[in-house]
Amino acid sequence: MKIGFNEATALECKGQSLIADLEACEKYGFDYIEISIDETDEKLARLDMPKAERMSPGAVSHTP
């Protein structure tokens, strides 16, 4: 089984950075790291969206 780390889950952690995430992934044996580079206005707006709204059907649009 392969395990991955999503760097967005650590964005709020004090002192975290991409380098720290990469080092932790290597140290703890993660096989992959998922890096979010989507900084569109729509994506950024979801960061402040209440959880109930974020989890509702249609909250996230899918664009090609």
PDBQT receptor file of N, H, CA, C and O in Angstrom, charges set to zero:
ATOM      1  N   MET A   1       0.842  -1.172   0.000  1.00  0.00    +0.000 N 
ATOM      2  CA  MET A   1       0.000   0.000   0.000  1.00  0.00    +0.000 C 
ATOM      3  C   MET A   1       0.889   1.239   0.000  1.00  0.00    +0.000 C 
ATOM      4  O   MET A   1       1.907   1.290   0.691  1.00  0.00    +0.000 OA
ATOM      5  N   LYS A   2       0.493   2.221  -0.777  1.00  0.00    +0.000 N 
ATOM      6  H   LYS A   2      -0.333   2.179  -1.338  1.00  0.00    +0.000 HD
ATOM      7  CA  LYS A   2       1.191   3.501  -0.838  1.00  0.00    +0.000 C 
ATOM      8  C   LYS A   2       0.441   4.506   0.024  1.00  0.00    +0.000 C 
ATOM      9  O   LYS A   2      -0.789   4.493   0.071  1.00  0.00    +0.000 OA
ATOM     10  N   ILE A   3       1.177   5.374   0.705  1.00  0.00    +0.000 N 
ATOM     11  H   ILE A   3       2.176   5.384   0.667  1.00  0.00    +0.000 HD
ATOM     12  CA  ILE A   3       0.531   6.409   1.503  1.00  0.00    +0.000 C 
ATOM     13  C   ILE A   3       0.984   7.780   1.026  1.00  0.00    +0.000 C 
ATOM     14  O   ILE A   3       2.129   7.961   0.614  1.00  0.00    +0.000 OA
ATOM     15  N   GLY A   4       0.076   8.735   1.088  1.00  0.00    +0.000 N 
ATOM     16  H   GLY A   4      -0.854   8.587   1.424  1.00  0.00    +0.000 HD
ATOM     17  CA  GLY A   4       0.371  10.080   0.629  1.00  0.00    +0.000 C 
ATOM     18  C   GLY A   4       0.074  11.115   1.691  1.00  0.00    +0.000 C 
ATOM     19  O   GLY A   4      -0.672  10.864   2.637  1.00  0.00    +0.000 OA
ATOM     20  N   PHE A   5       0.656  12.259   1.522  1.00  0.00    +0.000 N 
ATOM     21  H   PHE A   5       1.262  12.463   0.753  1.00  0.00    +0.000 HD
ATOM     22  CA  PHE A   5       0.484  13.391   2.426  1.00  0.00    +0.000 C 
ATOM     23  C   PHE A   5      -0.069  14.552   1.626  1.00  0.00    +0.000 C 
ATOM     24  O   PHE A   5       0.455  14.877   0.560  1.00  0.00    +0.000 OA
ATOM     25  N   ASN A   6      -1.126  15.183   2.128  1.00  0.00    +0.000 N 
ATOM     26  H   ASN A   6      -1.551  14.919   2.994  1.00  0.00    +0.000 HD
ATOM     27  CA  ASN A   6      -1.712  16.353   1.470  1.00  0.00    +0.000 C 
ATOM     28  C   ASN A   6      -1.212  17.588   2.197  1.00  0.00    +0.000 C 
ATOM     29  O   ASN A   6      -1.588  17.826   3.345  1.00  0.00    +0.000 OA
ATOM     30  N   GLU A   7      -0.372  18.374   1.547  1.00  0.00    +0.000 N 
ATOM     31  H   GLU A   7      -0.067  18.180   0.614  1.00  0.00    +0.000 HD
ATOM     32  CA  GLU A   7       0.252  19.506   2.221  1.00  0.00    +0.000 C 
ATOM     33  C   GLU A   7      -0.758  20.550   2.676  1.00  0.00    +0.000 C 
ATOM     34  O   GLU A   7      -0.467  21.310   3.600  1.00  0.00    +0.000 OA
ATOM     35  N   ALA A   8      -1.917  20.612   2.068  1.00  0.00    +0.000 N 
ATOM     36  H   ALA A   8      -2.153  19.995   1.318  1.00  0.00    +0.000 HD
ATOM     37  CA  ALA A   8      -2.921  21.598   2.468  1.00  0.00    +0.000 C 
ATOM     38  C   ALA A   8      -3.438  21.334   3.871  1.00  0.00    +0.000 C 
ATOM     39  O   ALA A   8      -3.932  22.252   4.527  1.00  0.00    +0.000 OA
ATOM     40  N   THR A   9      -3.335  20.100   4.345  1.00  0.00    +0.000 N 
ATOM     41  H   THR A   9      -2.934  19.354   3.812  1.00  0.00    +0.000 HD
ATOM     42  CA  THR A   9      -3.809  19.794   5.691  1.00  0.00    +0.000 C 
ATOM     43  C   THR A   9      -2.916  20.409   6.760  1.00  0.00    +0.000 C 
ATOM     44  O   THR A   9      -3.325  20.511   7.917  1.00  0.00    +0.000 OA
ATOM     45  N   ALA A  10      -1.726  20.812   6.403  1.00  0.00    +0.000 N 
ATOM     46  H   ALA A  10      -1.394  20.729   5.463  1.00  0.00    +0.000 HD
ATOM     47  CA  ALA A  10      -0.790  21.375   7.371  1.00  0.00    +0.000 C 
ATOM     48  C   ALA A  10      -0.622  22.884   7.226  1.00  0.00    +0.000 C 
ATOM     49  O   ALA A  10       0.247  23.472   7.869  1.00  0.00    +0.000 OA
ATOM     50  N   LEU A  11      -1.440  23.517   6.392  1.00  0.00    +0.000 N 
ATOM     51  H   LEU A  11      -2.146  23.039   5.869  1.00  0.00    +0.000 HD
ATOM     52  CA  LEU A  11      -1.268  24.948   6.137  1.00  0.00    +0.000 C 
ATOM     53  C   LEU A  11      -1.389  25.802   7.395  1.00  0.00    +0.000 C 
ATOM     54  O   LEU A  11      -0.719  26.828   7.512  1.00  0.00    +0.000 OA
ATOM     55  N   GLU A  12      -2.224  25.395   8.322  1.00  0.00    +0.000 N 
ATOM     56  H   GLU A  12      -2.768  24.562   8.227  1.00  0.00    +0.000 HD
ATOM     57  CA  GLU A  12      -2.447  26.187   9.528  1.00  0.00    +0.000 C 
ATOM     58  C   GLU A  12      -1.440  25.876  10.635  1.00  0.00    +0.000 C 
ATOM     59  O   GLU A  12      -1.454  26.538  11.672  1.00  0.00    +0.000 OA
ATOM     60  N   CYS A  13      -0.580  24.898  10.443  1.00  0.00    +0.000 N 
ATOM     61  H   CYS A  13      -0.569  24.360   9.600  1.00  0.00    +0.000 HD
ATOM     62  CA  CYS A  13       0.385  24.515  11.465  1.00  0.00    +0.000 C 
ATOM     63  C   CYS A  13       1.507  25.547  11.545  1.00  0.00    +0.000 C 
ATOM     64  O   CYS A  13       2.085  25.938  10.531  1.00  0.00    +0.000 OA
ATOM     65  N   LYS A  14       1.796  25.972  12.749  1.00  0.00    +0.000 N 
ATOM     66  H   LYS A  14       1.326  25.654  13.573  1.00  0.00    +0.000 HD
ATOM     67  CA  LYS A  14       2.850  26.959  12.967  1.00  0.00    +0.000 C 
ATOM     68  C   LYS A  14       4.194  26.418  12.481  1.00  0.00    +0.000 C 
ATOM     69  O   LYS A  14       4.582  25.298  12.811  1.00  0.00    +0.000 OA
ATOM     70  N   GLY A  15       4.884  27.220  11.704  1.00  0.00    +0.000 N 
ATOM     71  H   GLY A  15       4.568  28.130  11.436  1.00  0.00    +0.000 HD
ATOM     72  CA  GLY A  15       6.213  26.852  11.249  1.00  0.00    +0.000 C 
ATOM     73  C   GLY A  15       6.252  25.906  10.057  1.00  0.00    +0.000 C 
ATOM     74  O   GLY A  15       7.333  25.498   9.633  1.00  0.00    +0.000 OA
ATOM     75  N   GLN A  16       5.104  25.553   9.514  1.00  0.00    +0.000 N 
ATOM     76  H   GLN A  16       4.226  25.884   9.859  1.00  0.00    +0.000 HD
ATOM     77  CA  GLN A  16       5.097  24.634   8.363  1.00  0.00    +0.000 C 
ATOM     78  C   GLN A  16       5.476  25.364   7.095  1.00  0.00    +0.000 C 
ATOM     79  O   GLN A  16       5.170  26.543   6.918  1.00  0.00    +0.000 OA
ATOM     80  N   SER A  17       6.140  24.651   6.228  1.00  0.00    +0.000 N 
ATOM     81  H   SER A  17       6.389  23.693   6.372  1.00  0.00    +0.000 HD
ATOM     82  CA  SER A  17       6.515  25.155   4.913  1.00  0.00    +0.000 C 
ATOM     83  C   SER A  17       6.587  23.945   3.992  1.00  0.00    +0.000 C 
ATOM     84  O   SER A  17       6.540  22.804   4.452  1.00  0.00    +0.000 OA
ATOM     85  N   LEU A  18       6.699  24.188   2.723  1.00  0.00    +0.000 N 
ATOM     86  H   LEU A  18       6.737  25.115   2.349  1.00  0.00    +0.000 HD
ATOM     87  CA  LEU A  18       6.814  23.079   1.781  1.00  0.00    +0.000 C 
ATOM     88  C   LEU A  18       8.059  22.246   2.093  1.00  0.00    +0.000 C 
ATOM     89  O   LEU A  18       8.017  21.017   2.035  1.00  0.00    +0.000 OA
ATOM     90  N   ILE A  19       9.159  22.912   2.421  1.00  0.00    +0.000 N 
ATOM     91  H   ILE A  19       9.193  23.910   2.468  1.00  0.00    +0.000 HD
ATOM     92  CA  ILE A  19      10.394  22.188   2.751  1.00  0.00    +0.000 C 
ATOM     93  C   ILE A  19      10.172  21.309   3.986  1.00  0.00    +0.000 C 
ATOM     94  O   ILE A  19      10.588  20.151   4.004  1.00  0.00    +0.000 OA
ATOM     95  N   ALA A  20       9.516  21.857   5.021  1.00  0.00    +0.000 N 
ATOM     96  H   ALA A  20       9.178  22.799   5.007  1.00  0.00    +0.000 HD
ATOM     97  CA  ALA A  20       9.247  21.076   6.232  1.00  0.00    +0.000 C 
ATOM     98  C   ALA A  20       8.353  19.879   5.907  1.00  0.00    +0.000 C 
ATOM     99  O   ALA A  20       8.559  18.784   6.432  1.00  0.00    +0.000 OA
ATOM    100  N   ASP A  21       7.361  20.091   5.040  1.00  0.00    +0.000 N 
ATOM    101  H   ASP A  21       7.193  20.980   4.613  1.00  0.00    +0.000 HD
ATOM    102  CA  ASP A  21       6.471  18.987   4.641  1.00  0.00    +0.000 C 
ATOM    103  C   ASP A  21       7.246  17.903   3.903  1.00  0.00    +0.000 C 
ATOM    104  O   ASP A  21       7.055  16.716   4.165  1.00  0.00    +0.000 OA
ATOM    105  N   LEU A  22       8.114  18.301   2.989  1.00  0.00    +0.000 N 
ATOM    106  H   LEU A  22       8.270  19.266   2.776  1.00  0.00    +0.000 HD
ATOM    107  CA  LEU A  22       8.910  17.327   2.239  1.00  0.00    +0.000 C 
ATOM    108  C   LEU A  22       9.835  16.542   3.174  1.00  0.00    +0.000 C 
ATOM    109  O   LEU A  22       9.988  15.329   3.029  1.00  0.00    +0.000 OA
ATOM    110  N   GLU A  23      10.440  17.232   4.118  1.00  0.00    +0.000 N 
ATOM    111  H   GLU A  23      10.316  18.217   4.236  1.00  0.00    +0.000 HD
ATOM    112  CA  GLU A  23      11.314  16.559   5.080  1.00  0.00    +0.000 C 
ATOM    113  C   GLU A  23      10.531  15.577   5.950  1.00  0.00    +0.000 C 
ATOM    114  O   GLU A  23      11.004  14.473   6.221  1.00  0.00    +0.000 OA
ATOM    115  N   ALA A  24       9.340  15.974   6.384  1.00  0.00    +0.000 N 
ATOM    116  H   ALA A  24       8.956  16.871   6.163  1.00  0.00    +0.000 HD
ATOM    117  CA  ALA A  24       8.512  15.089   7.202  1.00  0.00    +0.000 C 
ATOM    118  C   ALA A  24       8.075  13.864   6.403  1.00  0.00    +0.000 C 
ATOM    119  O   ALA A  24       8.054  12.752   6.930  1.00  0.00    +0.000 OA
ATOM    120  N   CYS A  25       7.728  14.067   5.139  1.00  0.00    +0.000 N 
ATOM    121  H   CYS A  25       7.745  14.971   4.711  1.00  0.00    +0.000 HD
ATOM    122  CA  CYS A  25       7.319  12.940   4.298  1.00  0.00    +0.000 C 
ATOM    123  C   CYS A  25       8.461  11.933   4.154  1.00  0.00    +0.000 C 
ATOM    124  O   CYS A  25       8.241  10.723   4.214  1.00  0.00    +0.000 OA
ATOM    125  N   GLU A  26       9.652  12.431   3.967  1.00  0.00    +0.000 N 
ATOM    126  H   GLU A  26       9.830  13.414   3.918  1.00  0.00    +0.000 HD
ATOM    127  CA  GLU A  26      10.802  11.536   3.857  1.00  0.00    +0.000 C 
ATOM    128  C   GLU A  26      11.058  10.830   5.196  1.00  0.00    +0.000 C 
ATOM    129  O   GLU A  26      11.282   9.620   5.233  1.00  0.00    +0.000 OA
ATOM    130  N   LYS A  27      11.022  11.587   6.277  1.00  0.00    +0.000 N 
ATOM    131  H   LYS A  27      10.840  12.570   6.247  1.00  0.00    +0.000 HD
ATOM    132  CA  LYS A  27      11.302  11.034   7.611  1.00  0.00    +0.000 C 
ATOM    133  C   LYS A  27      10.299   9.950   8.010  1.00  0.00    +0.000 C 
ATOM    134  O   LYS A  27      10.679   8.935   8.593  1.00  0.00    +0.000 OA
ATOM    135  N   TYR A  28       9.021  10.167   7.697  1.00  0.00    +0.000 N 
ATOM    136  H   TYR A  28       8.712  10.992   7.224  1.00  0.00    +0.000 HD
ATOM    137  CA  TYR A  28       7.971   9.248   8.150  1.00  0.00    +0.000 C 
ATOM    138  C   TYR A  28       7.527   8.246   7.086  1.00  0.00    +0.000 C 
ATOM    139  O   TYR A  28       6.556   7.519   7.292  1.00  0.00    +0.000 OA
ATOM    140  N   GLY A  29       8.217   8.201   5.965  1.00  0.00    +0.000 N 
ATOM    141  H   GLY A  29       9.006   8.792   5.797  1.00  0.00    +0.000 HD
ATOM    142  CA  GLY A  29       7.988   7.148   4.983  1.00  0.00    +0.000 C 
ATOM    143  C   GLY A  29       6.804   7.318   4.048  1.00  0.00    +0.000 C 
ATOM    144  O   GLY A  29       6.305   6.333   3.503  1.00  0.00    +0.000 OA
ATOM    145  N   PHE A  30       6.342   8.557   3.849  1.00  0.00    +0.000 N 
ATOM    146  H   PHE A  30       6.747   9.357   4.291  1.00  0.00    +0.000 HD
ATOM    147  CA  PHE A  30       5.269   8.762   2.878  1.00  0.00    +0.000 C 
ATOM    148  C   PHE A  30       5.803   8.502   1.473  1.00  0.00    +0.000 C 
ATOM    149  O   PHE A  30       6.957   8.803   1.170  1.00  0.00    +0.000 OA
ATOM    150  N   ASP A  31       4.953   7.942   0.624  1.00  0.00    +0.000 N 
ATOM    151  H   ASP A  31       4.015   7.697   0.870  1.00  0.00    +0.000 HD
ATOM    152  CA  ASP A  31       5.344   7.646  -0.750  1.00  0.00    +0.000 C 
ATOM    153  C   ASP A  31       5.119   8.829  -1.683  1.00  0.00    +0.000 C 
ATOM    154  O   ASP A  31       5.828   8.989  -2.677  1.00  0.00    +0.000 OA
ATOM    155  N   TYR A  32       4.135   9.652  -1.361  1.00  0.00    +0.000 N 
ATOM    156  H   TYR A  32       3.559   9.523  -0.554  1.00  0.00    +0.000 HD
ATOM    157  CA  TYR A  32       3.753  10.767  -2.228  1.00  0.00    +0.000 C 
ATOM    158  C   TYR A  32       3.418  11.981  -1.386  1.00  0.00    +0.000 C 
ATOM    159  O   TYR A  32       3.075  11.859  -0.210  1.00  0.00    +0.000 OA
ATOM    160  N   ILE A  33       3.521  13.167  -2.003  1.00  0.00    +0.000 N 
ATOM    161  H   ILE A  33       3.800  13.266  -2.958  1.00  0.00    +0.000 HD
ATOM    162  CA  ILE A  33       3.022  14.397  -1.392  1.00  0.00    +0.000 C 
ATOM    163  C   ILE A  33       2.161  15.096  -2.434  1.00  0.00    +0.000 C 
ATOM    164  O   ILE A  33       2.573  15.261  -3.582  1.00  0.00    +0.000 OA
ATOM    165  N   GLU A  34       0.977  15.502  -2.031  1.00  0.00    +0.000 N 
ATOM    166  H   GLU A  34       0.643  15.368  -1.098  1.00  0.00    +0.000 HD
ATOM    167  CA  GLU A  34       0.070  16.241  -2.912  1.00  0.00    +0.000 C 
ATOM    168  C   GLU A  34       0.234  17.720  -2.605  1.00  0.00    +0.000 C 
ATOM    169  O   GLU A  34       0.054  18.147  -1.465  1.00  0.00    +0.000 OA
ATOM    170  N   ILE A  35       0.568  18.484  -3.601  1.00  0.00    +0.000 N 
ATOM    171  H   ILE A  35       0.714  18.138  -4.527  1.00  0.00    +0.000 HD
ATOM    172  CA  ILE A  35       0.816  19.910  -3.426  1.00  0.00    +0.000 C 
ATOM    173  C   ILE A  35      -0.278  20.687  -4.148  1.00  0.00    +0.000 C 
ATOM    174  O   ILE A  35      -0.499  20.500  -5.345  1.00  0.00    +0.000 OA
ATOM    175  N   SER A  36      -0.954  21.552  -3.416  1.00  0.00    +0.000 N 
ATOM    176  H   SER A  36      -0.775  21.704  -2.444  1.00  0.00    +0.000 HD
ATOM    177  CA  SER A  36      -2.024  22.365  -3.990  1.00  0.00    +0.000 C 
ATOM    178  C   SER A  36      -1.437  23.635  -4.587  1.00  0.00    +0.000 C 
ATOM    179  O   SER A  36      -0.747  24.395  -3.908  1.00  0.00    +0.000 OA
ATOM    180  N   ILE A  37      -1.721  23.853  -5.862  1.00  0.00    +0.000 N 
ATOM    181  H   ILE A  37      -2.283  23.236  -6.413  1.00  0.00    +0.000 HD
ATOM    182  CA  ILE A  37      -1.250  25.078  -6.511  1.00  0.00    +0.000 C 
ATOM    183  C   ILE A  37      -2.420  25.903  -7.054  1.00  0.00    +0.000 C 
ATOM    184  O   ILE A  37      -2.218  26.884  -7.770  1.00  0.00    +0.000 OA
ATOM    185  N   ASP A  38      -3.638  25.497  -6.707  1.00  0.00    +0.000 N 
ATOM    186  H   ASP A  38      -3.802  24.701  -6.125  1.00  0.00    +0.000 HD
ATOM    187  CA  ASP A  38      -4.834  26.184  -7.179  1.00  0.00    +0.000 C 
ATOM    188  C   ASP A  38      -5.100  27.391  -6.291  1.00  0.00    +0.000 C 
ATOM    189  O   ASP A  38      -5.654  27.243  -5.202  1.00  0.00    +0.000 OA
ATOM    190  N   GLU A  39      -4.718  28.574  -6.734  1.00  0.00    +0.000 N 
ATOM    191  H   GLU A  39      -4.267  28.694  -7.618  1.00  0.00    +0.000 HD
ATOM    192  CA  GLU A  39      -4.965  29.788  -5.966  1.00  0.00    +0.000 C 
ATOM    193  C   GLU A  39      -5.923  30.713  -6.693  1.00  0.00    +0.000 C 
ATOM    194  O   GLU A  39      -5.799  31.935  -6.622  1.00  0.00    +0.000 OA
ATOM    195  N   THR A  40      -6.887  30.116  -7.399  1.00  0.00    +0.000 N 
ATOM    196  H   THR A  40      -6.989  29.123  -7.457  1.00  0.00    +0.000 HD
ATOM    197  CA  THR A  40      -7.895  30.934  -8.068  1.00  0.00    +0.000 C 
ATOM    198  C   THR A  40      -8.790  31.577  -7.009  1.00  0.00    +0.000 C 
ATOM    199  O   THR A  40      -8.839  31.114  -5.870  1.00  0.00    +0.000 OA
ATOM    200  N   ASP A  41      -9.491  32.633  -7.383  1.00  0.00    +0.000 N 
ATOM    201  H   ASP A  41      -9.451  33.009  -8.309  1.00  0.00    +0.000 HD
ATOM    202  CA  ASP A  41     -10.393  33.303  -6.450  1.00  0.00    +0.000 C 
ATOM    203  C   ASP A  41     -11.432  32.331  -5.910  1.00  0.00    +0.000 C 
ATOM    204  O   ASP A  41     -11.787  32.391  -4.733  1.00  0.00    +0.000 OA
ATOM    205  N   GLU A  42     -11.928  31.422  -6.777  1.00  0.00    +0.000 N 
ATOM    206  H   GLU A  42     -11.640  31.373  -7.733  1.00  0.00    +0.000 HD
ATOM    207  CA  GLU A  42     -12.927  30.437  -6.353  1.00  0.00    +0.000 C 
ATOM    208  C   GLU A  42     -12.351  29.517  -5.277  1.00  0.00    +0.000 C 
ATOM    209  O   GLU A  42     -13.015  29.261  -4.273  1.00  0.00    +0.000 OA
ATOM    210  N   LYS A  43     -11.155  29.026  -5.464  1.00  0.00    +0.000 N 
ATOM    211  H   LYS A  43     -10.616  29.234  -6.280  1.00  0.00    +0.000 HD
ATOM    212  CA  LYS A  43     -10.518  28.137  -4.490  1.00  0.00    +0.000 C 
ATOM    213  C   LYS A  43     -10.269  28.874  -3.183  1.00  0.00    +0.000 C 
ATOM    214  O   LYS A  43     -10.564  28.353  -2.107  1.00  0.00    +0.000 OA
ATOM    215  N   LEU A  44      -9.732  30.076  -3.273  1.00  0.00    +0.000 N 
ATOM    216  H   LEU A  44      -9.492  30.498  -4.147  1.00  0.00    +0.000 HD
ATOM    217  CA  LEU A  44      -9.452  30.836  -2.067  1.00  0.00    +0.000 C 
ATOM    218  C   LEU A  44     -10.724  31.163  -1.294  1.00  0.00    +0.000 C 
ATOM    219  O   LEU A  44     -10.699  31.189  -0.063  1.00  0.00    +0.000 OA
ATOM    220  N   ALA A  45     -11.822  31.410  -1.978  1.00  0.00    +0.000 N 
ATOM    221  H   ALA A  45     -11.842  31.389  -2.978  1.00  0.00    +0.000 HD
ATOM    222  CA  ALA A  45     -13.095  31.693  -1.316  1.00  0.00    +0.000 C 
ATOM    223  C   ALA A  45     -13.581  30.487  -0.514  1.00  0.00    +0.000 C 
ATOM    224  O   ALA A  45     -14.213  30.653   0.530  1.00  0.00    +0.000 OA
ATOM    225  N   ARG A  46     -13.290  29.270  -0.994  1.00  0.00    +0.000 N 
ATOM    226  H   ARG A  46     -12.777  29.135  -1.841  1.00  0.00    +0.000 HD
ATOM    227  CA  ARG A  46     -13.713  28.069  -0.269  1.00  0.00    +0.000 C 
ATOM    228  C   ARG A  46     -12.995  27.926   1.066  1.00  0.00    +0.000 C 
ATOM    229  O   ARG A  46     -13.507  27.265   1.970  1.00  0.00    +0.000 OA
ATOM    230  N   LEU A  47     -11.834  28.525   1.206  1.00  0.00    +0.000 N 
ATOM    231  H   LEU A  47     -11.418  29.062   0.471  1.00  0.00    +0.000 HD
ATOM    232  CA  LEU A  47     -11.104  28.428   2.467  1.00  0.00    +0.000 C 
ATOM    233  C   LEU A  47     -11.845  29.111   3.606  1.00  0.00    +0.000 C 
ATOM    234  O   LEU A  47     -11.701  28.714   4.762  1.00  0.00    +0.000 OA
ATOM    235  N   ASP A  48     -12.642  30.138   3.293  1.00  0.00    +0.000 N 
ATOM    236  H   ASP A  48     -12.760  30.460   2.353  1.00  0.00    +0.000 HD
ATOM    237  CA  ASP A  48     -13.400  30.860   4.303  1.00  0.00    +0.000 C 
ATOM    238  C   ASP A  48     -14.868  30.432   4.370  1.00  0.00    +0.000 C 
ATOM    239  O   ASP A  48     -15.639  30.974   5.161  1.00  0.00    +0.000 OA
ATOM    240  N   MET A  49     -15.247  29.469   3.545  1.00  0.00    +0.000 N 
ATOM    241  H   MET A  49     -14.620  29.029   2.903  1.00  0.00    +0.000 HD
ATOM    242  CA  MET A  49     -16.629  29.005   3.471  1.00  0.00    +0.000 C 
ATOM    243  C   MET A  49     -16.962  28.164   4.711  1.00  0.00    +0.000 C 
ATOM    244  O   MET A  49     -16.152  27.334   5.122  1.00  0.00    +0.000 OA
ATOM    245  N   PRO A  50     -18.150  28.370   5.314  1.00  0.00    +0.000 N 
ATOM    246  CA  PRO A  50     -18.546  27.517   6.431  1.00  0.00    +0.000 C 
ATOM    247  C   PRO A  50     -18.584  26.048   5.994  1.00  0.00    +0.000 C 
ATOM    248  O   PRO A  50     -18.902  25.750   4.843  1.00  0.00    +0.000 OA
ATOM    249  N   LYS A  51     -18.262  25.137   6.909  1.00  0.00    +0.000 N 
ATOM    250  H   LYS A  51     -18.003  25.379   7.844  1.00  0.00    +0.000 HD
ATOM    251  CA  LYS A  51     -18.161  23.723   6.563  1.00  0.00    +0.000 C 
ATOM    252  C   LYS A  51     -19.448  23.196   5.926  1.00  0.00    +0.000 C 
ATOM    253  O   LYS A  51     -19.387  22.471   4.933  1.00  0.00    +0.000 OA
ATOM    254  N   ALA A  52     -20.597  23.543   6.473  1.00  0.00    +0.000 N 
ATOM    255  H   ALA A  52     -20.647  24.132   7.280  1.00  0.00    +0.000 HD
ATOM    256  CA  ALA A  52     -21.872  23.045   5.931  1.00  0.00    +0.000 C 
ATOM    257  C   ALA A  52     -22.039  23.455   4.474  1.00  0.00    +0.000 C 
ATOM    258  O   ALA A  52     -22.501  22.666   3.651  1.00  0.00    +0.000 OA
ATOM    259  N   GLU A  53     -21.668  24.672   4.163  1.00  0.00    +0.000 N 
ATOM    260  H   GLU A  53     -21.293  25.314   4.832  1.00  0.00    +0.000 HD
ATOM    261  CA  GLU A  53     -21.776  25.148   2.774  1.00  0.00    +0.000 C 
ATOM    262  C   GLU A  53     -20.752  24.449   1.882  1.00  0.00    +0.000 C 
ATOM    263  O   GLU A  53     -21.058  24.061   0.755  1.00  0.00    +0.000 OA
ATOM    264  N   ARG A  54     -19.531  24.295   2.401  1.00  0.00    +0.000 N 
ATOM    265  H   ARG A  54     -19.283  24.611   3.317  1.00  0.00    +0.000 HD
ATOM    266  CA  ARG A  54     -18.456  23.661   1.642  1.00  0.00    +0.000 C 
ATOM    267  C   ARG A  54     -18.784  22.208   1.301  1.00  0.00    +0.000 C 
ATOM    268  O   ARG A  54     -18.394  21.713   0.243  1.00  0.00    +0.000 OA
ATOM    269  N   MET A  55     -19.498  21.529   2.194  1.00  0.00    +0.000 N 
ATOM    270  H   MET A  55     -19.814  21.931   3.053  1.00  0.00    +0.000 HD
ATOM    271  CA  MET A  55     -19.798  20.121   2.013  1.00  0.00    +0.000 C 
ATOM    272  C   MET A  55     -21.080  19.880   1.222  1.00  0.00    +0.000 C 
ATOM    273  O   MET A  55     -21.387  18.736   0.888  1.00  0.00    +0.000 OA
ATOM    274  N   SER A  56     -21.835  20.937   0.916  1.00  0.00    +0.000 N 
ATOM    275  H   SER A  56     -21.586  21.867   1.187  1.00  0.00    +0.000 HD
ATOM    276  CA  SER A  56     -23.097  20.770   0.204  1.00  0.00    +0.000 C 
ATOM    277  C   SER A  56     -22.851  20.436  -1.274  1.00  0.00    +0.000 C 
ATOM    278  O   SER A  56     -21.848  20.858  -1.851  1.00  0.00    +0.000 OA
ATOM    279  N   PRO A  57     -23.772  19.676  -1.882  1.00  0.00    +0.000 N 
ATOM    280  CA  PRO A  57     -23.624  19.358  -3.305  1.00  0.00    +0.000 C 
ATOM    281  C   PRO A  57     -23.587  20.643  -4.125  1.00  0.00    +0.000 C 
ATOM    282  O   PRO A  57     -24.372  21.563  -3.895  1.00  0.00    +0.000 OA
ATOM    283  N   GLY A  58     -22.681  20.694  -5.068  1.00  0.00    +0.000 N 
ATOM    284  H   GLY A  58     -22.043  19.947  -5.255  1.00  0.00    +0.000 HD
ATOM    285  CA  GLY A  58     -22.571  21.859  -5.947  1.00  0.00    +0.000 C 
ATOM    286  C   GLY A  58     -21.682  22.959  -5.403  1.00  0.00    +0.000 C 
ATOM    287  O   GLY A  58     -21.499  23.978  -6.070  1.00  0.00    +0.000 OA
ATOM    288  N   ALA A  59     -21.120  22.787  -4.206  1.00  0.00    +0.000 N 
ATOM    289  H   ALA A  59     -21.269  21.960  -3.665  1.00  0.00    +0.000 HD
ATOM    290  CA  ALA A  59     -20.262  23.825  -3.627  1.00  0.00    +0.000 C 
ATOM    291  C   ALA A  59     -18.970  23.970  -4.415  1.00  0.00    +0.000 C 
ATOM    292  O   ALA A  59     -18.394  25.056  -4.488  1.00  0.00    +0.000 OA
ATOM    293  N   VAL A  60     -18.525  22.881  -4.996  1.00  0.00    +0.000 N 
ATOM    294  H   VAL A  60     -18.992  22.000  -4.936  1.00  0.00    +0.000 HD
ATOM    295  CA  VAL A  60     -17.269  22.904  -5.752  1.00  0.00    +0.000 C 
ATOM    296  C   VAL A  60     -17.606  22.662  -7.213  1.00  0.00    +0.000 C 
ATOM    297  O   VAL A  60     -18.220  21.656  -7.568  1.00  0.00    +0.000 OA
ATOM    298  N   SER A  61     -17.193  23.602  -8.054  1.00  0.00    +0.000 N 
ATOM    299  H   SER A  61     -16.694  24.420  -7.766  1.00  0.00    +0.000 HD
ATOM    300  CA  SER A  61     -17.438  23.400  -9.483  1.00  0.00    +0.000 C 
ATOM    301  C   SER A  61     -16.262  22.656 -10.082  1.00  0.00    +0.000 C 
ATOM    302  O   SER A  61     -15.129  22.759  -9.613  1.00  0.00    +0.000 OA
ATOM    303  N   HIS A  62     -16.554  21.914 -11.114  1.00  0.00    +0.000 N 
ATOM    304  H   HIS A  62     -17.474  21.829 -11.495  1.00  0.00    +0.000 HD
ATOM    305  CA  HIS A  62     -15.517  21.155 -11.802  1.00  0.00    +0.000 C 
ATOM    306  C   HIS A  62     -15.296  21.771 -13.168  1.00  0.00    +0.000 C 
ATOM    307  O   HIS A  62     -16.205  21.811 -13.997  1.00  0.00    +0.000 OA
ATOM    308  N   THR A  63     -14.088  22.250 -13.400  1.00  0.00    +0.000 N 
ATOM    309  H   THR A  63     -13.349  22.218 -12.727  1.00  0.00    +0.000 HD
ATOM    310  CA  THR A  63     -13.759  22.839 -14.700  1.00  0.00    +0.000 C 
ATOM    311  C   THR A  63     -12.666  22.023 -15.343  1.00  0.00    +0.000 C 
ATOM    312  O   THR A  63     -11.799  21.486 -14.654  1.00  0.00    +0.000 OA
ATOM    313  N   PRO A  64     -12.700  21.924 -16.670  1.00  0.00    +0.000 N 
ATOM    314  CA  PRO A  64     -11.676  21.130 -17.344  1.00  0.00    +0.000 C 
ATOM    315  C   PRO A  64     -10.310  21.766 -17.248  1.00  0.00    +0.000 C 
ATOM    316  O   PRO A  64      -9.336  21.219 -17.766  1.00  0.00    +0.000 OA
TER     317      PRO A  64
